[in-house]
């Protein structure tokens, strides 16, 4: 069951990191949000690999970082889906 929880958890944490970033920096720096989400996701993937025994879908360090980065970029996509739905 935990493999179904780890990946969405990384996505949610990256989404929250992006929202915090938006609250702290001027709008001119919003273009860095996808890179921020990817980096935070990769770091969370590595934290999960090293500190959570049996971290799902991560057989090695590179896989853990890749899964985390992709989960982070999914947060950017989720944000854009909501943003585009609000447009008239």
C-alpha positions as CSV (number, residue, x, y, z in Angstrom):
1,X,0.0,0.0,0.0
2,X,2.8,2.4,0.7
3,X,3.9,2.5,-2.9
4,X,0.6,4.1,-3.8
5,X,1.2,6.8,-1.2
6,X,4.8,7.8,-1.7
7,X,4.6,9.2,-5.3
8,X,1.5,11.4,-4.8
9,X,3.0,12.6,-1.5
10,X,6.1,13.9,-3.3
11,X,3.8,15.6,-5.8
12,X,1.8,17.3,-3.1
13,X,4.9,18.5,-1.2
14,X,6.3,19.9,-4.4
15,X,3.0,21.7,-5.1
16,X,3.1,23.2,-1.7
17,X,6.8,24.2,-2.2
18,X,5.8,26.0,-5.4
19,X,2.9,27.8,-3.7
20,X,5.3,28.9,-0.9
21,X,7.8,30.1,-3.6
22,X,5.0,32.1,-5.3
23,X,4.1,33.7,-2.0
24,X,7.7,34.8,-1.3
25,X,9.1,36.0,-4.6
26,X,8.0,38.6,-7.2
27,X,6.0,37.4,-10.2
28,X,9.0,37.9,-12.5
29,X,10.7,34.9,-10.9
30,X,7.7,32.5,-11.5
31,X,9.5,31.1,-14.5
32,X,11.7,29.1,-12.2
33,X,8.9,27.1,-10.6
34,X,9.2,24.0,-12.9
35,X,12.9,23.8,-12.1
36,X,12.2,24.3,-8.4
37,X,9.5,21.5,-8.4
38,X,11.9,19.1,-10.3
39,X,14.7,19.8,-7.8
40,X,12.5,19.5,-4.7
41,X,11.0,16.3,-6.1
42,X,14.5,14.8,-6.8
43,X,15.6,15.7,-3.3
44,X,12.5,14.1,-1.8
45,X,13.0,11.0,-3.9
46,X,16.6,10.7,-2.6
47,X,15.4,11.3,1.0
48,X,12.9,8.5,0.5
49,X,15.5,6.2,-0.9
50,X,17.9,6.7,1.9
51,X,15.6,7.1,4.9
52,X,12.5,5.1,4.1
53,X,13.1,1.4,4.0
54,X,11.5,-0.2,1.0
55,X,11.0,3.0,-0.8
56,X,8.8,2.0,-3.8
57,X,10.0,1.9,-7.4
58,X,13.5,3.0,-6.5
59,X,16.1,0.3,-7.1
60,X,19.0,2.7,-7.0
61,X,19.8,6.4,-6.4
62,X,19.3,7.5,-9.9
63,X,15.8,5.9,-10.1
64,X,14.8,7.5,-6.8
65,X,15.9,10.9,-8.0
66,X,14.2,10.4,-11.4
67,X,10.9,9.3,-9.8
68,X,11.1,12.3,-7.4
69,X,11.8,14.8,-10.2
70,X,9.0,13.5,-12.4
71,X,6.6,13.7,-9.4
72,X,7.8,17.3,-8.9
73,X,7.1,18.2,-12.5
74,X,3.6,16.6,-12.1
75,X,2.9,19.2,-9.5
76,X,3.6,21.9,-12.1
77,X,1.3,20.2,-14.5
78,X,-1.5,19.9,-11.9
79,X,-1.1,23.6,-11.2
80,X,-1.4,24.4,-14.9
81,X,-4.6,22.3,-15.2
82,X,-6.3,24.2,-12.5
83,X,-5.1,27.5,-13.9
84,X,-6.3,26.8,-17.4
85,X,-9.7,25.6,-16.2
86,X,-10.2,29.0,-14.5
87,X,-9.7,30.9,-17.8
88,X,-12.9,31.9,-19.6
